[in-house]
Amino acid sequence: MRGLIPILVVPLLCANGCQRAPSTAAPEPDRIEALLRAGAEQPAPKQGDTQGVPRSAGERMAWRKAQEDDIYEAVVRVGFEYYQHTFFSRESRKRRFDQCTLFLFVKDKDPSDEFMRRFGDVGVDLRKGSEGKKLKLGPVTPDSLGQVGKMGVGDVAWTSDTSVVVEWGYYAHQRAAGGARFIVVRDKGRWVVKQLKRPWIT
């Protein structure tokens, strides 16, 4: 799908005193497993909360466009959990998610400043994707794998006015590429990831 880029994860030699906001939410290690099970065992929901959705076709097109940042925020937040679930298990003592640096692309491009400000509470050093091209690189070790990463989200594919599909993925130094298809549904006025389908890892 257009907009989901191959992504490289490499260790970072960071000497600029990266600032990280403390995480406001405890990790939910079982949530990713639950979303994966839902994706494997249930059909994708096609309908969500329709309250507030315009009736005319022209107004719905503009409304859909205005929803995209909220949809991407929902995907990226669960993407952080997926990444944490993959690289920062409870058994991993030398790698810490709250010391992680991540570089984000949305449809092959840098997110806007306004969009980036939505994630001030995630507890990691989050930067625009293009900033990763300016880094000094070091060797990857089992203890550093995933400590610095890049992730990307693709186009929003609408299955109805209240249900969408978005591809999300990462690529970890030629050894741990992965991703999934996120099923996102409007629920009580908010966009919520309900299922993860077709997970892949190499």
C-alpha positions as a LaTeX table, in Angstrom:
\begin{tabular}{lrrr}
\hline
Residue & $x$ (\AA) & $y$ (\AA) & $z$ (\AA) \\
\hline
Met1 & 0.00 & 0.00 & 0.00 \\
Arg2 & 1.30 & 3.43 & $-0.93$ \\
Gly3 & 2.49 & 5.49 & 1.97 \\
Leu4 & 3.98 & 2.73 & 4.10 \\
Ile5 & 7.74 & 2.99 & 3.75 \\
Pro6 & 10.47 & 0.45 & 4.46 \\
Ile7 & 11.95 & 1.59 & 7.77 \\
Leu8 & 15.42 & 1.09 & 9.23 \\
Val9 & 16.11 & 0.82 & 12.92 \\
Val10 & 19.67 & 1.60 & 13.98 \\
Pro11 & 21.46 & 2.50 & 17.19 \\
Leu12 & 21.96 & 6.20 & 17.84 \\
Leu13 & 24.99 & 7.94 & 19.27 \\
Cys14 & 23.05 & 10.75 & 20.93 \\
Ala15 & 25.01 & 13.46 & 22.67 \\
Asn16 & 22.46 & 16.26 & 22.55 \\
Gly17 & 20.69 & 15.59 & 25.85 \\
Cys18 & 17.43 & 14.32 & 24.38 \\
Gln19 & 14.43 & 15.44 & 26.44 \\
Arg20 & 11.74 & 12.88 & 27.19 \\
Ala21 & 8.39 & 13.52 & 28.82 \\
Pro22 & 7.42 & 11.03 & 31.52 \\
Ser23 & 4.82 & 8.51 & 30.38 \\
Thr24 & 1.36 & 9.19 & 31.75 \\
Ala25 & 0.05 & 5.66 & 31.24 \\
Ala26 & 1.32 & 2.28 & 32.34 \\
Pro27 & 2.07 & $-0.17$ & 29.51 \\
Glu28 & $-0.59$ & $-2.72$ & 28.71 \\
Pro29 & 1.38 & $-5.79$ & 27.56 \\
Asp30 & $-1.76$ & $-7.89$ & 27.11 \\
Arg31 & $-3.62$ & $-5.37$ & 24.94 \\
Ile32 & $-1.60$ & $-6.10$ & 21.81 \\
Glu33 & $-2.20$ & $-9.82$ & 22.22 \\
Ala34 & $-5.94$ & $-9.15$ & 22.65 \\
Leu35 & $-6.05$ & $-7.01$ & 19.49 \\
Leu36 & $-4.16$ & $-9.68$ & 17.55 \\
Arg37 & $-6.56$ & $-12.37$ & 18.76 \\
Ala38 & $-9.54$ & $-10.22$ & 17.78 \\
Gly39 & $-8.05$ & $-9.72$ & 14.32 \\
Ala40 & $-7.45$ & $-13.43$ & 13.87 \\
Glu41 & $-10.77$ & $-14.67$ & 15.23 \\
Gln42 & $-13.30$ & $-12.01$ & 14.18 \\
Pro43 & $-14.28$ & $-10.31$ & 10.92 \\
Ala44 & $-13.37$ & $-6.65$ & 10.69 \\
Pro45 & $-16.19$ & $-4.41$ & 11.91 \\
Lys46 & $-17.72$ & $-2.33$ & 9.14 \\
Gln47 & $-19.77$ & 0.10 & 11.17 \\
Gly48 & $-19.16$ & 2.25 & 14.22 \\
Asp49 & $-20.68$ & 5.30 & 15.88 \\
Thr50 & $-22.48$ & 7.35 & 13.21 \\
Gln51 & $-23.42$ & 10.28 & 15.42 \\
Gly52 & $-22.14$ & 13.51 & 13.88 \\
Val53 & $-21.40$ & 12.00 & 10.46 \\
Pro54 & $-22.81$ & 14.30 & 7.72 \\
Arg55 & $-25.54$ & 12.87 & 5.52 \\
Ser56 & $-24.66$ & 14.48 & 2.20 \\
Ala57 & $-21.88$ & 12.92 & 0.11 \\
Gly58 & $-20.02$ & 16.20 & $-0.33$ \\
Glu59 & $-19.99$ & 16.99 & 3.37 \\
Arg60 & $-18.91$ & 13.42 & 4.21 \\
Met61 & $-15.82$ & 13.75 & 2.01 \\
Ala62 & $-14.69$ & 16.87 & 3.85 \\
Trp63 & $-15.59$ & 15.27 & 7.18 \\
Arg64 & $-13.49$ & 12.19 & 6.39 \\
Lys65 & $-10.48$ & 14.36 & 5.56 \\
Ala66 & $-10.86$ & 16.20 & 8.86 \\
Gln67 & $-10.83$ & 12.87 & 10.74 \\
Glu68 & $-7.45$ & 11.68 & 9.46 \\
Asp69 & $-5.21$ & 13.15 & 12.16 \\
Asp70 & $-7.41$ & 11.63 & 14.88 \\
Ile71 & $-7.26$ & 8.26 & 13.11 \\
Tyr72 & $-3.49$ & 8.44 & 12.74 \\
Glu73 & $-3.10$ & 9.40 & 16.39 \\
Ala74 & $-5.03$ & 6.28 & 17.42 \\
Val75 & $-2.87$ & 4.11 & 15.16 \\
Val76 & 0.44 & 5.63 & 16.24 \\
Arg77 & $-0.39$ & 5.30 & 19.94 \\
Val78 & $-1.18$ & 1.61 & 19.58 \\
Gly79 & 1.88 & 1.38 & 17.32 \\
Phe80 & 4.00 & 2.54 & 20.25 \\
Glu81 & 2.50 & $-0.26$ & 22.35 \\
Tyr82 & 3.15 & $-2.79$ & 19.57 \\
Tyr83 & 6.76 & $-1.64$ & 19.32 \\
Gln84 & 7.14 & $-1.81$ & 23.09 \\
His85 & 5.54 & $-5.26$ & 23.10 \\
Thr86 & 8.04 & $-6.42$ & 20.46 \\
Phe87 & 11.32 & $-5.01$ & 21.80 \\
Phe88 & 10.80 & $-4.21$ & 25.47 \\
Ser89 & 9.33 & $-7.25$ & 27.17 \\
Arg90 & 9.47 & $-7.68$ & 30.91 \\
Glu91 & 12.43 & $-10.01$ & 30.44 \\
Ser92 & 14.44 & $-7.28$ & 28.69 \\
Arg93 & 16.39 & $-5.57$ & 31.47 \\
Lys94 & 18.97 & $-3.65$ & 29.44 \\
Arg95 & 16.54 & $-2.09$ & 26.95 \\
Arg96 & 14.03 & 0.47 & 28.20 \\
Phe97 & 11.15 & 1.92 & 26.22 \\
Asp98 & 11.27 & 5.20 & 28.14 \\
Gln99 & 14.84 & 5.68 & 26.89 \\
Cys100 & 13.86 & 5.00 & 23.29 \\
Thr101 & 14.17 & 7.41 & 20.35 \\
Leu102 & 11.62 & 6.97 & 17.54 \\
Phe103 & 11.35 & 8.62 & 14.13 \\
Leu104 & 7.88 & 8.89 & 12.63 \\
Phe105 & 6.65 & 9.05 & 9.04 \\
Val106 & 3.03 & 9.54 & 7.94 \\
Lys107 & 2.45 & 8.54 & 4.30 \\
Asp108 & 6.18 & 8.77 & 3.48 \\
Lys109 & 6.41 & 12.30 & 4.87 \\
Asp110 & 7.23 & 14.13 & 8.08 \\
Pro111 & 4.20 & 14.76 & 10.29 \\
Ser112 & 3.23 & 18.35 & 10.97 \\
Asp113 & 4.39 & 20.12 & 14.13 \\
Glu114 & 0.79 & 20.17 & 15.34 \\
Phe115 & 0.48 & 16.41 & 14.90 \\
Met116 & 3.76 & 15.75 & 16.71 \\
Arg117 & 2.56 & 17.79 & 19.70 \\
Arg118 & $-0.20$ & 15.23 & 20.24 \\
Phe119 & 2.38 & 12.80 & 21.64 \\
Gly120 & 3.98 & 14.83 & 24.40 \\
Asp121 & 2.88 & 12.21 & 26.91 \\
Val122 & 4.26 & 9.04 & 25.28 \\
Gly123 & 7.44 & 8.91 & 27.34 \\
Val124 & 9.90 & 8.55 & 24.45 \\
Asp125 & 12.03 & 10.93 & 22.41 \\
Leu126 & 9.79 & 11.22 & 19.32 \\
Arg127 & 11.11 & 13.00 & 16.24 \\
Lys128 & 10.10 & 13.57 & 12.64 \\
Gly129 & 11.23 & 10.83 & 10.30 \\
Ser130 & 13.62 & 12.93 & 8.21 \\
Glu131 & 15.72 & 13.71 & 11.28 \\
Gly132 & 16.89 & 10.11 & 11.31 \\
Lys133 & 18.93 & 10.75 & 8.17 \\
Lys134 & 21.28 & 13.09 & 10.06 \\
Leu135 & 22.34 & 10.66 & 12.75 \\
Lys136 & 25.65 & 9.02 & 13.49 \\
Leu137 & 25.22 & 5.28 & 13.52 \\
Gly138 & 26.80 & 2.63 & 15.70 \\
Pro139 & 26.75 & $-1.17$ & 15.78 \\
Val140 & 23.59 & $-3.04$ & 16.73 \\
Thr141 & 23.81 & $-5.43$ & 19.67 \\
Pro142 & 21.12 & $-7.62$ & 21.28 \\
Asp143 & 20.91 & $-5.07$ & 24.09 \\
Ser144 & 20.46 & $-2.08$ & 21.77 \\
Leu145 & 18.08 & $-3.56$ & 19.17 \\
Gly146 & 14.95 & $-1.44$ & 19.07 \\
Gln147 & 16.37 & 1.26 & 21.33 \\
Val148 & 16.24 & 3.65 & 18.35 \\
Gly149 & 13.67 & 3.06 & 15.63 \\
Lys150 & 11.62 & 4.40 & 12.78 \\
Met151 & 7.99 & 3.61 & 12.11 \\
Gly152 & 5.52 & 4.60 & 9.46 \\
Val153 & 1.79 & 4.61 & 8.75 \\
Gly154 & 0.17 & 4.39 & 5.33 \\
Asp155 & $-2.98$ & 5.76 & 3.72 \\
Val156 & $-6.35$ & 5.67 & 5.46 \\
Ala157 & $-8.55$ & 3.16 & 3.60 \\
Trp158 & $-12.22$ & 3.80 & 4.38 \\
Thr159 & $-14.45$ & 0.73 & 4.61 \\
Ser160 & $-17.40$ & 2.86 & 5.77 \\
Asp161 & $-17.89$ & 6.34 & 7.22 \\
Thr162 & $-17.02$ & 4.96 & 10.65 \\
Ser163 & $-14.48$ & 2.20 & 9.97 \\
Val164 & $-11.02$ & 2.37 & 8.36 \\
Val165 & $-7.94$ & 0.26 & 7.69 \\
Val166 & $-4.40$ & 1.64 & 8.14 \\
Glu167 & $-1.12$ & $-0.20$ & 7.57 \\
Trp168 & 1.62 & 0.30 & 10.18 \\
Gly169 & 5.17 & $-1.01$ & 10.20 \\
Tyr170 & 8.78 & $-0.78$ & 11.32 \\
Tyr171 & 12.10 & $-2.21$ & 10.14 \\
Ala172 & 14.74 & $-3.21$ & 12.65 \\
His173 & 18.27 & $-3.31$ & 11.26 \\
Gln174 & 17.71 & $-6.12$ & 8.75 \\
Arg175 & 16.72 & $-8.47$ & 11.55 \\
Ala176 & 13.34 & $-7.50$ & 12.93 \\
Ala177 & 11.02 & $-5.96$ & 10.36 \\
Gly178 & 7.36 & $-6.11$ & 11.29 \\
Gly179 & 3.96 & $-4.55$ & 11.09 \\
Ala180 & 0.23 & $-5.14$ & 10.97 \\
Arg181 & $-3.03$ & $-3.95$ & 9.48 \\
Phe182 & $-4.88$ & $-1.76$ & 12.00 \\
Ile183 & $-8.69$ & $-1.85$ & 12.02 \\
Val184 & $-9.90$ & 1.46 & 13.47 \\
Val185 & $-13.56$ & 2.16 & 14.31 \\
Arg186 & $-15.36$ & 5.25 & 15.55 \\
Asp187 & $-16.61$ & 4.54 & 19.06 \\
Lys188 & $-18.51$ & 7.14 & 21.12 \\
Gly189 & $-17.08$ & 9.97 & 19.03 \\
Arg190 & $-13.47$ & 8.71 & 19.17 \\
Trp191 & $-11.39$ & 6.60 & 16.79 \\
Val192 & $-10.32$ & 3.37 & 18.48 \\
Val193 & $-8.11$ & 0.52 & 17.24 \\
Lys194 & $-10.29$ & $-2.59$ & 17.52 \\
Gln195 & $-8.23$ & $-5.25$ & 15.74 \\
Leu196 & $-4.76$ & $-6.00$ & 14.40 \\
Lys197 & $-4.81$ & $-8.18$ & 11.28 \\
Arg198 & $-2.18$ & $-9.84$ & 9.13 \\
Pro199 & 0.77 & $-9.30$ & 11.51 \\
Trp200 & 4.12 & $-9.96$ & 9.90 \\
Ile201 & 7.70 & $-10.12$ & 11.11 \\
Thr202 & 10.99 & $-11.07$ & 9.48 \\
\hline
\end{tabular}
